[in-house]
Amino acid sequence: MVYTKKWKIFSLVGVSIFMSTLDSSIVNVALPFIMQEMATDISAIQWVVVIYLLTVSSLLLTFGRLSDIKGRRPIYVGGFMVFTLGSFLCGTAGSVWFLVTARVVQGVGASMLMACSPALIVDVFEKEQRGRALGMIGAVVAAGLTLGPVAGGFILEYLSWRYIFFINLPIGIAATVAGVFVLKTIPGGKGTREPMDYTGSLAMMIGLCCLILGLTQVNSWGILSLRFAGCLAMAALAGAGFIINAKNCVHPLFDLDLLKIRLFVMPLAASGILFAALFTIVFMMPFYLTYPCGFSAGKTGSIMIVPFVFLLFISPVAGELSDRFGSRRLCSLGMVLLGLSLVSLIFLFPGMETLGILWRMALAGVGTALFVSPNNTTIMGAVPMVQRGIASGAVATARNLGMVMGVALATTIFTSSFARLTQGGGLDNYTPAMVPYFMASFQKVMGFGAVLAFVGAGAAYARGKEG
């Protein structure tokens, strides 16, 4: 059956994804300006980013399951409304902690939108077109990430940082109204009407919050600290409680039978590994470009958008190829290319020509683009329609956890190596004499990322052939 409104729904999903990715990249650019205006320090301002990540990650599975139970429409439209309200509160914040609280509201809305987006696309597109559609969504993600720093720079130069949040208001209001009408008659729109597993949802939120909090703070707390150990212990206990509840609950938050589906489990694991490896680059490269290379903020930003530019143009092509040839070879190749990019980054040096940096970053973008949309197509196509919401939430959760783990591990490896080589020195007192120590520590991080990527290539290939 051909669903006639599929491209209208694609446009609506595209707006939500573009808005959320644009917002995340603009916020990162604005952090120094927010910190200066609010007269706070980096330890407080980091929570503007961390609390958003915690909120989104801990609620994705809950809202994915709710979209299966209640239908996609109320969750999706509600997500636009909450995200728009959160944006308004962020823009009017008078203190850093009010801003952090407002980011929680924004994160709730974003998790509602992210949990439904892939499920909506797979619900309305025929199997032969899913790869192409999800590939085009990948291009929208790349467009938001690419335009974010440019738009942020323009806003910060001519207007207040508050407009990076206010820009969402007209878009969010229009998308809310459109969603009410466009999503009226979607397949499976009424949902299963099963009861919600609130115990499982609470256990999942506690477990993910403790895990992500521990990973993001391990560098400041120390890997042997009681706080870090406590976070891991709480995450483990919550995880055990989640599994026990899922086995005994009639309608659990997450159906453990999904773990028996090879084309769900292996691509999900590979996705987490890919984003962990990718974010060793995304996190460390700005420091390399700023400190040893001495590049300006503008030049650093221009180089950092290179992977996303390739993601923009190659994702739709990769999606179409996966419709014809499957995902196994494309995803394995993409992971190998990412690994080769990381290996090539080991051989960077401060005086290298910009072109030598650009092709290495481009290789990472090509590898990521070949992987993401074919991998998501496989995951979403491997589960029944009534479970696509939870699968959609699982995809986004794996991505977020991969990003956090990549940043946390890169930070730990770099800072421990740099502090040992400089006998306790840090980047806050960086001098040109520290270049050899910086590069030695940087190379260790890139080497670790390369190992992750090649392990991920094995996981991507281990999914086997698609039926």
Secondary structure as a PSIPRED ss2 file (coil, helix, strand):
# PSIPRED VFORMAT (PSIPRED V4.0)

   1 M C   1.000  0.000  0.000
   2 V C   1.000  0.000  0.000
   3 Y C   1.000  0.000  0.000
   4 T C   1.000  0.000  0.000
   5 K C   1.000  0.000  0.000
   6 K H   0.000  1.000  0.000
   7 W H   0.000  1.000  0.000
   8 K H   0.000  1.000  0.000
   9 I H   0.000  1.000  0.000
  10 F H   0.000  1.000  0.000
  11 S H   0.000  1.000  0.000
  12 L H   0.000  1.000  0.000
  13 V H   0.000  1.000  0.000
  14 G H   0.000  1.000  0.000
  15 V H   0.000  1.000  0.000
  16 S H   0.000  1.000  0.000
  17 I H   0.000  1.000  0.000
  18 F H   0.000  1.000  0.000
  19 M H   0.000  1.000  0.000
  20 S H   0.000  1.000  0.000
  21 T H   0.000  1.000  0.000
  22 L H   0.000  1.000  0.000
  23 D H   0.000  1.000  0.000
  24 S H   0.000  1.000  0.000
  25 S H   0.000  1.000  0.000
  26 I H   0.000  1.000  0.000
  27 V H   0.000  1.000  0.000
  28 N H   0.000  1.000  0.000
  29 V H   0.000  1.000  0.000
  30 A H   0.000  1.000  0.000
  31 L H   0.000  1.000  0.000
  32 P H   0.000  1.000  0.000
  33 F H   0.000  1.000  0.000
  34 I H   0.000  1.000  0.000
  35 M H   0.000  1.000  0.000
  36 Q H   0.000  1.000  0.000
  37 E H   0.000  1.000  0.000
  38 M C   1.000  0.000  0.000
  39 A C   1.000  0.000  0.000
  40 T C   1.000  0.000  0.000
  41 D C   1.000  0.000  0.000
  42 I H   0.000  1.000  0.000
  43 S H   0.000  1.000  0.000
  44 A H   0.000  1.000  0.000
  45 I H   0.000  1.000  0.000
  46 Q C   1.000  0.000  0.000
  47 W H   0.000  1.000  0.000
  48 V H   0.000  1.000  0.000
  49 V H   0.000  1.000  0.000
  50 V H   0.000  1.000  0.000
  51 I H   0.000  1.000  0.000
  52 Y H   0.000  1.000  0.000
  53 L H   0.000  1.000  0.000
  54 L H   0.000  1.000  0.000
  55 T H   0.000  1.000  0.000
  56 V H   0.000  1.000  0.000
  57 S H   0.000  1.000  0.000
  58 S H   0.000  1.000  0.000
  59 L H   0.000  1.000  0.000
  60 L H   0.000  1.000  0.000
  61 L H   0.000  1.000  0.000
  62 T H   0.000  1.000  0.000
  63 F H   0.000  1.000  0.000
  64 G H   0.000  1.000  0.000
  65 R H   0.000  1.000  0.000
  66 L H   0.000  1.000  0.000
  67 S H   0.000  1.000  0.000
  68 D H   0.000  1.000  0.000
  69 I H   0.000  1.000  0.000
  70 K H   0.000  1.000  0.000
  71 G C   1.000  0.000  0.000
  72 R H   0.000  1.000  0.000
  73 R H   0.000  1.000  0.000
  74 P H   0.000  1.000  0.000
  75 I H   0.000  1.000  0.000
  76 Y H   0.000  1.000  0.000
  77 V H   0.000  1.000  0.000
  78 G H   0.000  1.000  0.000
  79 G H   0.000  1.000  0.000
  80 F H   0.000  1.000  0.000
  81 M H   0.000  1.000  0.000
  82 V H   0.000  1.000  0.000
  83 F H   0.000  1.000  0.000
  84 T H   0.000  1.000  0.000
  85 L H   0.000  1.000  0.000
  86 G H   0.000  1.000  0.000
  87 S H   0.000  1.000  0.000
  88 F H   0.000  1.000  0.000
  89 L H   0.000  1.000  0.000
  90 C H   0.000  1.000  0.000
  91 G H   0.000  1.000  0.000
  92 T C   1.000  0.000  0.000
  93 A C   1.000  0.000  0.000
  94 G C   1.000  0.000  0.000
  95 S C   1.000  0.000  0.000
  96 V H   0.000  1.000  0.000
  97 W H   0.000  1.000  0.000
  98 F H   0.000  1.000  0.000
  99 L H   0.000  1.000  0.000
 100 V H   0.000  1.000  0.000
 101 T H   0.000  1.000  0.000
 102 A H   0.000  1.000  0.000
 103 R H   0.000  1.000  0.000
 104 V H   0.000  1.000  0.000
 105 V H   0.000  1.000  0.000
 106 Q H   0.000  1.000  0.000
 107 G H   0.000  1.000  0.000
 108 V H   0.000  1.000  0.000
 109 G H   0.000  1.000  0.000
 110 A H   0.000  1.000  0.000
 111 S H   0.000  1.000  0.000
 112 M H   0.000  1.000  0.000
 113 L H   0.000  1.000  0.000
 114 M H   0.000  1.000  0.000
 115 A H   0.000  1.000  0.000
 116 C H   0.000  1.000  0.000
 117 S H   0.000  1.000  0.000
 118 P H   0.000  1.000  0.000
 119 A H   0.000  1.000  0.000
 120 L H   0.000  1.000  0.000
 121 I H   0.000  1.000  0.000
 122 V H   0.000  1.000  0.000
 123 D H   0.000  1.000  0.000
 124 V H   0.000  1.000  0.000
 125 F C   1.000  0.000  0.000
 126 E C   1.000  0.000  0.000
 127 K H   0.000  1.000  0.000
 128 E H   0.000  1.000  0.000
 129 Q H   0.000  1.000  0.000
 130 R H   0.000  1.000  0.000
 131 G H   0.000  1.000  0.000
 132 R H   0.000  1.000  0.000
 133 A H   0.000  1.000  0.000
 134 L H   0.000  1.000  0.000
 135 G H   0.000  1.000  0.000
 136 M H   0.000  1.000  0.000
 137 I H   0.000  1.000  0.000
 138 G H   0.000  1.000  0.000
 139 A H   0.000  1.000  0.000
 140 V H   0.000  1.000  0.000
 141 V H   0.000  1.000  0.000
 142 A H   0.000  1.000  0.000
 143 A H   0.000  1.000  0.000
 144 G H   0.000  1.000  0.000
 145 L H   0.000  1.000  0.000
 146 T H   0.000  1.000  0.000
 147 L H   0.000  1.000  0.000
 148 G H   0.000  1.000  0.000
 149 P H   0.000  1.000  0.000
 150 V H   0.000  1.000  0.000
 151 A H   0.000  1.000  0.000
 152 G H   0.000  1.000  0.000
 153 G H   0.000  1.000  0.000
 154 F H   0.000  1.000  0.000
 155 I H   0.000  1.000  0.000
 156 L H   0.000  1.000  0.000
 157 E H   0.000  1.000  0.000
 158 Y H   0.000  1.000  0.000
 159 L C   1.000  0.000  0.000
 160 S C   1.000  0.000  0.000
 161 W C   1.000  0.000  0.000
 162 R C   1.000  0.000  0.000
 163 Y H   0.000  1.000  0.000
 164 I H   0.000  1.000  0.000
 165 F H   0.000  1.000  0.000
 166 F H   0.000  1.000  0.000
 167 I C   1.000  0.000  0.000
 168 N H   0.000  1.000  0.000
 169 L H   0.000  1.000  0.000
 170 P H   0.000  1.000  0.000
 171 I H   0.000  1.000  0.000
 172 G H   0.000  1.000  0.000
 173 I H   0.000  1.000  0.000
 174 A H   0.000  1.000  0.000
 175 A H   0.000  1.000  0.000
 176 T H   0.000  1.000  0.000
 177 V H   0.000  1.000  0.000
 178 A H   0.000  1.000  0.000
 179 G H   0.000  1.000  0.000
 180 V H   0.000  1.000  0.000
 181 F H   0.000  1.000  0.000
 182 V H   0.000  1.000  0.000
 183 L C   1.000  0.000  0.000
 184 K C   1.000  0.000  0.000
 185 T C   1.000  0.000  0.000
 186 I C   1.000  0.000  0.000
 187 P C   1.000  0.000  0.000
 188 G C   1.000  0.000  0.000
 189 G C   1.000  0.000  0.000
 190 K C   1.000  0.000  0.000
 191 G C   1.000  0.000  0.000
 192 T C   1.000  0.000  0.000
 193 R C   1.000  0.000  0.000
 194 E C   1.000  0.000  0.000
 195 P C   1.000  0.000  0.000
 196 M C   1.000  0.000  0.000
 197 D C   1.000  0.000  0.000
 198 Y H   0.000  1.000  0.000
 199 T H   0.000  1.000  0.000
 200 G H   0.000  1.000  0.000
 201 S H   0.000  1.000  0.000
 202 L H   0.000  1.000  0.000
 203 A H   0.000  1.000  0.000
 204 M H   0.000  1.000  0.000
 205 M H   0.000  1.000  0.000
 206 I H   0.000  1.000  0.000
 207 G H   0.000  1.000  0.000
 208 L H   0.000  1.000  0.000
 209 C H   0.000  1.000  0.000
 210 C H   0.000  1.000  0.000
 211 L H   0.000  1.000  0.000
 212 I H   0.000  1.000  0.000
 213 L H   0.000  1.000  0.000
 214 G H   0.000  1.000  0.000
 215 L H   0.000  1.000  0.000
 216 T H   0.000  1.000  0.000
 217 Q H   0.000  1.000  0.000
 218 V H   0.000  1.000  0.000
 219 N H   0.000  1.000  0.000
 220 S H   0.000  1.000  0.000
 221 W H   0.000  1.000  0.000
 222 G C   1.000  0.000  0.000
 223 I C   1.000  0.000  0.000
 224 L C   1.000  0.000  0.000
 225 S C   1.000  0.000  0.000
 226 L H   0.000  1.000  0.000
 227 R H   0.000  1.000  0.000
 228 F H   0.000  1.000  0.000
 229 A H   0.000  1.000  0.000
 230 G H   0.000  1.000  0.000
 231 C H   0.000  1.000  0.000
 232 L H   0.000  1.000  0.000
 233 A H   0.000  1.000  0.000
 234 M H   0.000  1.000  0.000
 235 A H   0.000  1.000  0.000
 236 A H   0.000  1.000  0.000
 237 L H   0.000  1.000  0.000
 238 A H   0.000  1.000  0.000
 239 G H   0.000  1.000  0.000
 240 A H   0.000  1.000  0.000
 241 G H   0.000  1.000  0.000
 242 F H   0.000  1.000  0.000
 243 I H   0.000  1.000  0.000
 244 I H   0.000  1.000  0.000
 245 N H   0.000  1.000  0.000
 246 A H   0.000  1.000  0.000
 247 K H   0.000  1.000  0.000
 248 N H   0.000  1.000  0.000
 249 C C   1.000  0.000  0.000
 250 V C   1.000  0.000  0.000
 251 H C   1.000  0.000  0.000
 252 P C   1.000  0.000  0.000
 253 L C   1.000  0.000  0.000
 254 F C   1.000  0.000  0.000
 255 D C   1.000  0.000  0.000
 256 L H   0.000  1.000  0.000
 257 D H   0.000  1.000  0.000
 258 L H   0.000  1.000  0.000
 259 L H   0.000  1.000  0.000
 260 K H   0.000  1.000  0.000
 261 I C   1.000  0.000  0.000
 262 R H   0.000  1.000  0.000
 263 L H   0.000  1.000  0.000
 264 F H   0.000  1.000  0.000
 265 V H   0.000  1.000  0.000
 266 M H   0.000  1.000  0.000
 267 P H   0.000  1.000  0.000
 268 L H   0.000  1.000  0.000
 269 A H   0.000  1.000  0.000
 270 A H   0.000  1.000  0.000
 271 S H   0.000  1.000  0.000
 272 G H   0.000  1.000  0.000
 273 I H   0.000  1.000  0.000
 274 L H   0.000  1.000  0.000
 275 F H   0.000  1.000  0.000
 276 A H   0.000  1.000  0.000
 277 A H   0.000  1.000  0.000
 278 L H   0.000  1.000  0.000
 279 F H   0.000  1.000  0.000
 280 T H   0.000  1.000  0.000
 281 I H   0.000  1.000  0.000
 282 V H   0.000  1.000  0.000
 283 F H   0.000  1.000  0.000
 284 M H   0.000  1.000  0.000
 285 M H   0.000  1.000  0.000
 286 P H   0.000  1.000  0.000
 287 F H   0.000  1.000  0.000
 288 Y H   0.000  1.000  0.000
 289 L H   0.000  1.000  0.000
 290 T H   0.000  1.000  0.000
 291 Y C   1.000  0.000  0.000
 292 P C   1.000  0.000  0.000
 293 C C   1.000  0.000  0.000
 294 G C   1.000  0.000  0.000
 295 F C   1.000  0.000  0.000
 296 S C   1.000  0.000  0.000
 297 A H   0.000  1.000  0.000
 298 G H   0.000  1.000  0.000
 299 K H   0.000  1.000  0.000
 300 T H   0.000  1.000  0.000
 301 G H   0.000  1.000  0.000
 302 S H   0.000  1.000  0.000
 303 I H   0.000  1.000  0.000
 304 M H   0.000  1.000  0.000
 305 I C   1.000  0.000  0.000
 306 V H   0.000  1.000  0.000
 307 P H   0.000  1.000  0.000
 308 F H   0.000  1.000  0.000
 309 V H   0.000  1.000  0.000
 310 F H   0.000  1.000  0.000
 311 L H   0.000  1.000  0.000
 312 L H   0.000  1.000  0.000
 313 F H   0.000  1.000  0.000
 314 I H   0.000  1.000  0.000
 315 S H   0.000  1.000  0.000
 316 P H   0.000  1.000  0.000
 317 V H   0.000  1.000  0.000
 318 A H   0.000  1.000  0.000
 319 G H   0.000  1.000  0.000
 320 E H   0.000  1.000  0.000
 321 L H   0.000  1.000  0.000
 322 S H   0.000  1.000  0.000
 323 D H   0.000  1.000  0.000
 324 R H   0.000  1.000  0.000
 325 F H   0.000  1.000  0.000
 326 G C   1.000  0.000  0.000
 327 S C   1.000  0.000  0.000
 328 R H   0.000  1.000  0.000
 329 R H   0.000  1.000  0.000
 330 L H   0.000  1.000  0.000
 331 C H   0.000  1.000  0.000
 332 S H   0.000  1.000  0.000
 333 L H   0.000  1.000  0.000
 334 G H   0.000  1.000  0.000
 335 M H   0.000  1.000  0.000
 336 V H   0.000  1.000  0.000
 337 L H   0.000  1.000  0.000
 338 L H   0.000  1.000  0.000
 339 G H   0.000  1.000  0.000
 340 L H   0.000  1.000  0.000
 341 S H   0.000  1.000  0.000
 342 L H   0.000  1.000  0.000
 343 V H   0.000  1.000  0.000
 344 S H   0.000  1.000  0.000
 345 L H   0.000  1.000  0.000
 346 I C   1.000  0.000  0.000
 347 F C   1.000  0.000  0.000
 348 L C   1.000  0.000  0.000
 349 F C   1.000  0.000  0.000
 350 P C   1.000  0.000  0.000
 351 G C   1.000  0.000  0.000
 352 M C   1.000  0.000  0.000
 353 E C   1.000  0.000  0.000
 354 T H   0.000  1.000  0.000
 355 L H   0.000  1.000  0.000
 356 G H   0.000  1.000  0.000
 357 I H   0.000  1.000  0.000
 358 L H   0.000  1.000  0.000
 359 W H   0.000  1.000  0.000
 360 R H   0.000  1.000  0.000
 361 M H   0.000  1.000  0.000
 362 A H   0.000  1.000  0.000
 363 L H   0.000  1.000  0.000
 364 A H   0.000  1.000  0.000
 365 G H   0.000  1.000  0.000
 366 V H   0.000  1.000  0.000
 367 G H   0.000  1.000  0.000
 368 T H   0.000  1.000  0.000
 369 A H   0.000  1.000  0.000
 370 L H   0.000  1.000  0.000
 371 F H   0.000  1.000  0.000
 372 V H   0.000  1.000  0.000
 373 S H   0.000  1.000  0.000
 374 P H   0.000  1.000  0.000
 375 N H   0.000  1.000  0.000
 376 N H   0.000  1.000  0.000
 377 T H   0.000  1.000  0.000
 378 T H   0.000  1.000  0.000
 379 I H   0.000  1.000  0.000
 380 M H   0.000  1.000  0.000
 381 G H   0.000  1.000  0.000
 382 A C   1.000  0.000  0.000
 383 V C   1.000  0.000  0.000
 384 P C   1.000  0.000  0.000
 385 M H   0.000  1.000  0.000
 386 V H   0.000  1.000  0.000
 387 Q H   0.000  1.000  0.000
 388 R H   0.000  1.000  0.000
 389 G H   0.000  1.000  0.000
 390 I H   0.000  1.000  0.000
 391 A H   0.000  1.000  0.000
 392 S H   0.000  1.000  0.000
 393 G H   0.000  1.000  0.000
 394 A H   0.000  1.000  0.000
 395 V H   0.000  1.000  0.000
 396 A H   0.000  1.000  0.000
 397 T H   0.000  1.000  0.000
 398 A H   0.000  1.000  0.000
 399 R H   0.000  1.000  0.000
 400 N H   0.000  1.000  0.000
 401 L H   0.000  1.000  0.000
 402 G H   0.000  1.000  0.000
 403 M H   0.000  1.000  0.000
 404 V H   0.000  1.000  0.000
 405 M H   0.000  1.000  0.000
 406 G H   0.000  1.000  0.000
 407 V H   0.000  1.000  0.000
 408 A H   0.000  1.000  0.000
 409 L H   0.000  1.000  0.000
 410 A H   0.000  1.000  0.000
 411 T H   0.000  1.000  0.000
 412 T H   0.000  1.000  0.000
 413 I H   0.000  1.000  0.000
 414 F H   0.000  1.000  0.000
 415 T H   0.000  1.000  0.000
 416 S H   0.000  1.000  0.000
 417 S H   0.000  1.000  0.000
 418 F H   0.000  1.000  0.000
 419 A H   0.000  1.000  0.000
 420 R H   0.000  1.000  0.000
 421 L H   0.000  1.000  0.000
 422 T C   1.000  0.000  0.000
 423 Q C   1.000  0.000  0.000
 424 G C   1.000  0.000  0.000
 425 G C   1.000  0.000  0.000
 426 G C   1.000  0.000  0.000
 427 L H   0.000  1.000  0.000
 428 D H   0.000  1.000  0.000
 429 N H   0.000  1.000  0.000
 430 Y C   1.000  0.000  0.000
 431 T C   1.000  0.000  0.000
 432 P H   0.000  1.000  0.000
 433 A H   0.000  1.000  0.000
 434 M H   0.000  1.000  0.000
 435 V H   0.000  1.000  0.000
 436 P H   0.000  1.000  0.000
 437 Y H   0.000  1.000  0.000
 438 F H   0.000  1.000  0.000
 439 M H   0.000  1.000  0.000
 440 A H   0.000  1.000  0.000
 441 S H   0.000  1.000  0.000
 442 F H   0.000  1.000  0.000
 443 Q H   0.000  1.000  0.000
 444 K H   0.000  1.000  0.000
 445 V H   0.000  1.000  0.000
 446 M H   0.000  1.000  0.000
 447 G H   0.000  1.000  0.000
 448 F H   0.000  1.000  0.000
 449 G H   0.000  1.000  0.000
 450 A H   0.000  1.000  0.000
 451 V H   0.000  1.000  0.000
 452 L H   0.000  1.000  0.000
 453 A H   0.000  1.000  0.000
 454 F H   0.000  1.000  0.000
 455 V H   0.000  1.000  0.000
 456 G H   0.000  1.000  0.000
 457 A H   0.000  1.000  0.000
 458 G H   0.000  1.000  0.000
 459 A H   0.000  1.000  0.000
 460 A H   0.000  1.000  0.000
 461 Y H   0.000  1.000  0.000
 462 A C   1.000  0.000  0.000
 463 R C   1.000  0.000  0.000
 464 G C   1.000  0.000  0.000
 465 K C   1.000  0.000  0.000
 466 E C   1.000  0.000  0.000
 467 G C   1.000  0.000  0.000
